[in-house]
Amino acid sequence: MTRSVTLLLITLLFASLWADQSVAAAPASTAAAPTTFRAVYDGDYNGLPVRAEGIRELQRVEDDRYLLTATARSFLATITEQTLFVWSSDGQLVPLEYQYHREGIGKNRHAILNFDWAKQRVRNDVESKPWYMDIPTGALDKLSYQLQMRQDLIARYRDATTGSTTAPFLKYQIADGGKLKDYQFEIQGDEWIETPIGHIDTVKLIRARQNSRRSTTFWLAKEWQFLLVRLQQSDSKGDGFELLLKEAEIGGKTVTGLSELARARATRPSAERPSADPPSAERPSVARPSAERPSVARPTHN
């Protein structure tokens, strides 16, 4: 494997994990504030012995301020991303500062974005060369939109009686590299994923790209606030990269999956599940003794 391909493995781990008829992302006006979490992933490139470990963590630093951090480490490089944001009263994530740092073999890279919402612009400082870019209300950075998408999915699944089928696309505007980019995701349906912590029920999403040979698929845990469980990315040559959840904790609770037997029971159609009681036709009849009334001697009248 060339060094450039190996470095791509590390970059893909967190630089663009999530990077959807078309419907804009529904406002999460009734969504609760995000829950703190920590998740650890194994990264693999086509099964080759070049591995990386990724860690994602959300911390609450003040009443309405949060810090989301994503790190990826291998023997070649370490990449750290973090976004400081405010959770607004209407249930929207408002980024304040985004940072990206890569250090290791090859060229190091550093970038800092500061959002000035009073002036509707962002200051991009890449390699100590700052410039400004106008942004619309609702714009996000490459890390914060991943959490906003989770919150949007929580709201949609909670409010919709038919789950993911009611809104097949999600869209976000991302401030990245001095440009405003549109990220779009298509919801494909539900799928169980096997992980080191058990089988997890997920919703499957594909990032929709125009004029691109790259395919990116995500699986997010439905019962665990749509935490990322698995990611697959591949190109037209079959080269690909995969992430798989190894361990996680959300709100102080350890994330767990189901055993193979429990998953099979959970996915079995209701008509095939054994009933707790046998059908009435199969229930044995119980003989009930008839009540015997004592005879009463009646007097005769002459």
GUVO-695103 format. One line per field, with one value per residue (C-alpha): residue number from 1; residue in three letters; x, y, z. Coordinates in Angstrom, 3 decimals. Layout:
GUVO-695103
i <- NUM,... .
aa <- ALA,... .
x <- X,... .
y <- Y,... .
z <- Z,... .
//
This chain:
GUVO-695103
i <- 1,2,3,4,5,6,7,8,9,10,11,12,13,14,15,16,17,18,19,20,21,22,23,24,25,26,27,28,29,30,31,32,33,34,35,36,37,38,39,40,41,42,43,44,45,46,47,48,49,50,51,52,53,54,55,56,57,58,59,60,61,62,63,64,65,66,67,68,69,70,71,72,73,74,75,76,77,78,79,80,81,82,83,84,85,86,87,88,89,90,91,92,93,94,95,96,97,98,99,100,101,102,103,104,105,106,107,108,109,110,111,112,113,114,115,116,117,118,119,120,121,122,123,124,125,126,127,128,129,130,131,132,133,134,135,136,137,138,139,140,141,142,143,144,145,146,147,148,149,150,151,152,153,154,155,156,157,158,159,160,161,162,163,164,165,166,167,168,169,170,171,172,173,174,175,176,177,178,179,180,181,182,183,184,185,186,187,188,189,190,191,192,193,194,195,196,197,198,199,200,201,202,203,204,205,206,207,208,209,210,211,212,213,214,215,216,217,218,219,220,221,222,223,224,225,226,227,228,229,230,231,232,233,234,235,236,237,238,239,240,241,242,243,244,245,246,247,248,249,250,251,252,253,254,255,256,257,258,259,260,261,262,263,264,265,266,267,268,269,270,271,272,273,274,275,276,277,278,279,280,281,282,283,284,285,286,287,288,289,290,291,292,293,294,295,296,297,298,299,300,301,302 .
aa <- MET,THR,ARG,SER,VAL,THR,LEU,LEU,LEU,ILE,THR,LEU,LEU,PHE,ALA,SER,LEU,TRP,ALA,ASP,GLN,SER,VAL,ALA,ALA,ALA,PRO,ALA,SER,THR,ALA,ALA,ALA,PRO,THR,THR,PHE,ARG,ALA,VAL,TYR,ASP,GLY,ASP,TYR,ASN,GLY,LEU,PRO,VAL,ARG,ALA,GLU,GLY,ILE,ARG,GLU,LEU,GLN,ARG,VAL,GLU,ASP,ASP,ARG,TYR,LEU,LEU,THR,ALA,THR,ALA,ARG,SER,PHE,LEU,ALA,THR,ILE,THR,GLU,GLN,THR,LEU,PHE,VAL,TRP,SER,SER,ASP,GLY,GLN,LEU,VAL,PRO,LEU,GLU,TYR,GLN,TYR,HIS,ARG,GLU,GLY,ILE,GLY,LYS,ASN,ARG,HIS,ALA,ILE,LEU,ASN,PHE,ASP,TRP,ALA,LYS,GLN,ARG,VAL,ARG,ASN,ASP,VAL,GLU,SER,LYS,PRO,TRP,TYR,MET,ASP,ILE,PRO,THR,GLY,ALA,LEU,ASP,LYS,LEU,SER,TYR,GLN,LEU,GLN,MET,ARG,GLN,ASP,LEU,ILE,ALA,ARG,TYR,ARG,ASP,ALA,THR,THR,GLY,SER,THR,THR,ALA,PRO,PHE,LEU,LYS,TYR,GLN,ILE,ALA,ASP,GLY,GLY,LYS,LEU,LYS,ASP,TYR,GLN,PHE,GLU,ILE,GLN,GLY,ASP,GLU,TRP,ILE,GLU,THR,PRO,ILE,GLY,HIS,ILE,ASP,THR,VAL,LYS,LEU,ILE,ARG,ALA,ARG,GLN,ASN,SER,ARG,ARG,SER,THR,THR,PHE,TRP,LEU,ALA,LYS,GLU,TRP,GLN,PHE,LEU,LEU,VAL,ARG,LEU,GLN,GLN,SER,ASP,SER,LYS,GLY,ASP,GLY,PHE,GLU,LEU,LEU,LEU,LYS,GLU,ALA,GLU,ILE,GLY,GLY,LYS,THR,VAL,THR,GLY,LEU,SER,GLU,LEU,ALA,ARG,ALA,ARG,ALA,THR,ARG,PRO,SER,ALA,GLU,ARG,PRO,SER,ALA,ASP,PRO,PRO,SER,ALA,GLU,ARG,PRO,SER,VAL,ALA,ARG,PRO,SER,ALA,GLU,ARG,PRO,SER,VAL,ALA,ARG,PRO,THR,HIS,ASN .
x <- 0.000,1.381,1.823,-0.814,-3.418,-2.590,-2.886,-6.239,-7.375,-6.614,-8.208,-11.392,-11.814,-13.293,-12.669,-15.789,-17.634,-21.116,-20.149,-28.977,-38.550,-35.819,-36.713,-34.592,-33.668,-36.649,-36.186,-35.621,-37.711,-39.074,-35.871,-34.169,-30.608,-27.992,-26.865,-23.163,-21.451,-18.158,-17.683,-14.646,-14.250,-11.939,-10.875,-9.854,-8.744,-9.846,-8.839,-5.156,-3.033,-3.174,-5.521,-6.622,-8.647,-11.166,-12.750,-15.689,-16.832,-19.432,-18.951,-21.091,-18.809,-21.434,-25.211,-25.848,-22.358,-20.976,-17.659,-17.675,-14.272,-13.208,-9.743,-8.133,-4.821,-2.500,1.251,1.410,-0.595,-3.048,-6.014,-8.090,-11.281,-13.396,-16.345,-17.588,-21.282,-24.380,-27.595,-30.312,-33.730,-35.417,-33.431,-30.759,-27.009,-25.127,-21.359,-18.979,-15.546,-14.242,-10.659,-8.809,-5.282,-3.244,0.219,2.487,4.281,3.976,2.767,1.052,-2.118,-4.033,-7.287,-9.513,-12.946,-14.595,-18.286,-19.462,-23.254,-23.785,-22.158,-23.274,-19.746,-17.003,-13.292,-11.213,-7.662,-5.845,-2.079,-2.144,-3.705,-7.087,-9.968,-13.705,-16.760,-20.437,-22.707,-26.494,-28.397,-28.185,-24.762,-22.663,-19.089,-17.821,-18.204,-21.207,-23.616,-23.083,-24.626,-27.397,-28.338,-28.647,-30.929,-33.040,-33.412,-34.435,-37.174,-38.376,-38.594,-40.334,-42.908,-43.523,-45.717,-43.951,-40.385,-37.792,-40.176,-41.751,-38.620,-36.184,-33.633,-31.655,-29.735,-27.151,-25.044,-21.423,-18.753,-15.644,-12.469,-13.777,-16.888,-20.457,-21.150,-24.415,-24.384,-27.330,-28.244,-30.785,-32.461,-32.488,-34.330,-33.549,-30.840,-29.300,-25.511,-23.260,-20.620,-18.218,-20.887,-23.738,-26.321,-27.670,-30.823,-29.854,-31.168,-29.112,-28.200,-26.248,-24.561,-25.818,-23.082,-23.300,-20.536,-18.624,-17.475,-17.174,-19.894,-20.424,-22.893,-23.736,-25.582,-26.925,-28.293,-32.054,-32.239,-29.120,-29.914,-28.626,-25.056,-22.767,-22.395,-20.788,-19.393,-18.300,-16.649,-15.517,-14.571,-15.020,-11.860,-13.194,-10.795,-12.586,-12.537,-14.689,-15.410,-17.113,-18.261,-16.217,-17.601,-19.663,-21.415,-24.339,-25.510,-23.566,-25.194,-23.153,-24.272,-25.076,-26.499,-28.475,-27.199,-27.801,-30.695,-32.277,-31.912,-33.564,-36.460,-36.773,-36.933,-39.247,-42.693,-45.329,-47.321,-44.369,-43.731,-44.914,-47.866,-47.626,-50.868,-51.941,-54.895,-58.251,-58.808,-55.684,-56.368,-57.429,-60.970,-61.473,-64.371,-66.295,-68.316,-71.975,-73.306,-75.442,-78.274,-79.526,-83.135,-85.667,-88.565,-91.796,-94.740,-97.935,-101.319,-104.306 .
y <- 0.000,3.401,6.030,8.272,5.514,4.819,8.473,8.517,5.796,8.002,11.068,9.234,8.052,11.305,14.065,13.205,10.424,11.689,14.052,14.029,13.790,16.389,17.650,19.970,18.751,19.169,21.648,19.862,22.430,19.868,17.867,17.649,18.848,16.325,13.681,13.431,10.316,8.577,6.010,3.990,2.540,0.173,1.283,-1.099,-0.615,-3.578,-6.008,-5.099,-4.920,-1.143,-0.251,2.875,3.631,6.435,8.100,10.480,12.321,14.967,17.021,19.749,22.650,25.201,25.374,25.686,25.055,21.720,20.439,17.587,15.981,13.330,11.791,9.169,7.548,5.135,4.613,7.127,10.095,11.589,13.656,15.725,17.587,19.542,21.881,24.195,24.976,26.348,24.373,26.956,27.159,26.079,22.856,23.865,23.485,26.780,26.324,28.839,27.410,24.434,23.129,20.537,19.339,16.637,15.656,12.755,11.406,13.783,17.344,18.604,20.628,22.998,24.871,26.976,28.371,31.043,31.762,35.373,35.113,38.822,39.484,36.183,35.179,32.718,33.396,30.619,30.405,27.640,27.422,30.933,32.405,33.796,34.866,35.461,33.867,34.800,32.098,31.674,31.009,27.321,26.700,24.087,22.801,19.354,17.955,19.716,18.704,15.059,15.681,17.855,14.999,12.645,15.095,15.488,11.729,11.465,14.045,12.390,8.896,10.194,12.251,10.013,6.937,5.281,6.084,6.766,6.464,9.858,11.862,9.996,12.816,15.052,18.151,20.371,23.376,23.048,25.744,23.956,25.123,28.605,27.230,26.496,22.858,20.905,17.502,15.233,11.865,9.298,7.055,3.467,1.620,-0.528,-3.170,-5.171,-4.863,-7.288,-5.593,-6.672,-5.558,-7.468,-7.059,-3.491,-2.360,0.509,2.824,2.785,6.012,6.693,9.966,11.134,12.578,13.896,13.073,11.055,7.439,7.316,5.528,6.149,4.221,4.735,2.637,4.527,2.895,3.471,2.599,4.583,8.082,7.241,6.765,5.771,1.972,1.249,3.152,1.863,3.928,2.589,3.789,2.403,0.279,-1.528,0.144,0.895,1.771,0.614,1.733,-0.470,0.437,-1.285,0.267,3.279,5.041,7.472,9.553,7.315,4.137,1.471,0.750,-2.931,-5.036,-8.271,-11.812,-13.791,-15.655,-12.473,-10.778,-13.732,-13.565,-9.795,-10.044,-13.068,-12.187,-12.039,-14.818,-17.185,-16.370,-19.016,-18.002,-18.083,-20.107,-22.881,-22.141,-22.753,-25.770,-27.408,-26.675,-29.779,-29.728,-29.790,-31.791,-29.737,-31.706,-30.822,-29.382,-31.933,-30.364,-32.291,-33.580,-31.971,-34.032,-32.211,-32.878,-34.334,-32.726,-34.909 .
z <- 0.000,-0.909,1.729,0.093,0.261,3.883,4.772,3.014,5.407,8.374,6.836,5.960,9.497,10.678,8.174,6.143,7.888,7.109,4.356,1.573,-4.161,-2.002,1.462,3.568,7.044,9.315,12.150,15.435,17.282,19.691,20.041,23.409,23.850,22.676,25.157,25.982,24.668,23.935,21.153,20.020,16.497,14.658,11.178,8.397,4.783,2.621,5.348,5.075,8.246,8.386,11.175,12.972,16.062,16.185,19.196,19.167,22.272,23.139,26.311,27.835,28.767,29.843,30.180,26.445,25.039,23.905,22.565,20.021,19.426,16.904,16.852,14.623,15.424,13.638,13.520,10.646,11.837,14.309,13.209,15.618,14.808,17.245,17.114,19.845,19.459,21.143,21.397,20.697,22.332,19.079,18.930,16.404,16.601,16.105,15.550,17.106,16.269,14.284,14.376,12.299,13.087,11.359,12.564,11.652,8.600,5.676,5.741,8.866,8.407,10.660,10.073,12.334,11.439,13.586,13.022,13.374,13.330,13.949,10.547,8.919,7.989,8.933,9.290,7.690,8.988,7.098,7.568,9.083,5.933,7.001,4.772,5.230,3.679,3.916,5.305,5.562,8.753,9.580,8.039,9.829,9.799,8.764,12.256,13.780,11.006,11.931,15.325,13.870,11.548,14.500,16.283,13.148,12.847,16.500,15.897,12.679,14.099,17.199,15.308,12.275,12.518,9.585,10.568,7.887,4.944,5.661,4.819,2.547,2.241,4.579,3.451,5.138,4.075,5.152,5.369,4.104,2.386,1.659,-0.035,0.962,0.132,0.036,1.735,0.973,2.495,1.365,3.944,2.654,5.416,8.458,8.890,11.724,12.055,13.908,16.083,18.854,21.362,19.737,16.981,16.685,14.887,12.558,9.875,6.677,4.859,1.681,0.945,-2.442,-4.665,-8.213,-10.697,-8.131,-8.175,-4.423,-2.463,1.246,3.388,7.066,9.626,12.677,15.839,16.126,19.835,20.751,19.471,15.968,17.039,14.151,14.162,10.804,7.830,4.425,1.726,-1.650,-5.132,-8.643,-8.287,-5.253,-2.859,0.355,3.987,6.890,10.439,13.017,16.511,19.225,22.400,23.417,26.254,25.968,28.908,31.273,29.910,28.143,24.581,24.057,21.260,21.126,20.957,17.750,19.376,20.721,17.339,15.599,18.028,17.605,13.808,13.632,12.216,14.930,13.246,13.722,17.359,19.829,21.942,25.689,25.781,23.396,21.108,22.686,20.440,21.864,25.487,27.410,28.634,32.360,33.746,36.199,38.769,38.746,41.945,43.797,45.682,48.721,48.461,50.720,52.129,51.551,53.950,52.462,53.150,53.975 .
//
